[in-house]
């Protein structure tokens, strides 16, 4: 009887996990995505302004005006909003990112859905090749950004270290770009050029980081080991190993 009771409890727990976390999240995301535009021009702006004003710590005076870039869902507005709030005001951002914009949803999801509007444009920049150099438009945009900022060191590095795999379309492409942006020659000089074509460097980073390599994706579903990198099963491991249950009322 105890086994049957415990099995029933575990089954209800498992259903709750699958029903309350995995399935509803996709539905909630779709609902948020379909209603995203209704947050402009005033709902998001007003809510974010109130959240910023109530933040326990304000990084600098510019933080108080970051909300003004949440009035229209254009690319330029997103670039400015992301830079002003996420980059210049990390303390404010960390304190409000999981707080709700009215009843619609959290600030973090607002940023995620807004950024996802530009995924197709990102792929097009990688797919389209420059006829003169045979490099993809996105890589050429990095070179132009280095030229515009007069960063000759970075310009020379980009011209001499082109990797054709960055412009190949496959499941590893975005992860290749993520690794590219982690190179010291790029990462240490990012503040010297904030605009890459019509994107910002922060938007490029944000989009490529959203993609996982196939190997890393699969690792999330492996059984936990001492060297595991946050596999999904590790979160259930402690629960499954927990034996201190009481069946007495």
LINBEL-V50266 format. One record per backbone hydrogen bond with DSSP energy under -1.0 kcal/mol. NH is the residue of the N-H (numbers start at 1). CO is the residue of the C=O. Records with the same first field share a line. If there is no record, write none. Layout:
BEGIN
NH = CO ; CO
END
This chain:
BEGIN
5 = 1
6 = 2
7 = 3
8 = 4
9 = 5
10 = 6
11 = 7
12 = 8
13 = 9
14 = 10
15 = 11
16 = 12
17 = 13
18 = 14
19 = 15
20 = 16
21 = 17
23 = 18
26 = 22
27 = 23
28 = 24
29 = 25
30 = 26
31 = 27
32 = 28
33 = 29
34 = 30
35 = 31
38 = 35
39 = 36
40 = 37
44 = 39
46 = 42
47 = 43
48 = 44
49 = 45
50 = 46
51 = 47
52 = 48
53 = 49
54 = 50
55 = 52
63 = 60
65 = 62
66 = 63
68 = 65
69 = 66
70 = 67
78 = 74
79 = 75
80 = 76
81 = 77
82 = 78
83 = 79
84 = 80
85 = 81
86 = 82
87 = 82
88 = 83
93 = 89
94 = 90
95 = 91
96 = 92
97 = 93
99 = 96
101 = 105
104 = 101
107 = 99
108 = 97
110 = 106
111 = 107
112 = 108
113 = 109
114 = 110
115 = 111
116 = 112
117 = 114
118 = 115
119 = 116
122 = 118
123 = 119
124 = 120
125 = 121
126 = 122
127 = 123
128 = 124
130 = 135
134 = 130
137 = 128
138 = 125
140 = 136
141 = 137
142 = 138
143 = 139
144 = 140
145 = 141
146 = 142
147 = 143
148 = 144
149 = 145
150 = 147
151 = 146
152 = 150
155 = 151
156 = 152
157 = 153
158 = 154
159 = 155
160 = 156
161 = 157
166 = 163
167 = 164
173 = 170
176 = 172
177 = 173
178 = 174
179 = 175
180 = 176
181 = 177
183 = 180
186 = 183
187 = 183
188 = 184
189 = 186
192 = 189
193 = 190
196 = 199
199 = 196
201 = 194
204 = 200
205 = 201
206 = 202
207 = 203
208 = 204
209 = 205
211 = 208
217 = 213
218 = 214
219 = 215
220 = 217
221 = 218
222 = 219
228 = 225
232 = 220
234 = 231
235 = 232
237 = 233
240 = 236
241 = 237
245 = 243
END
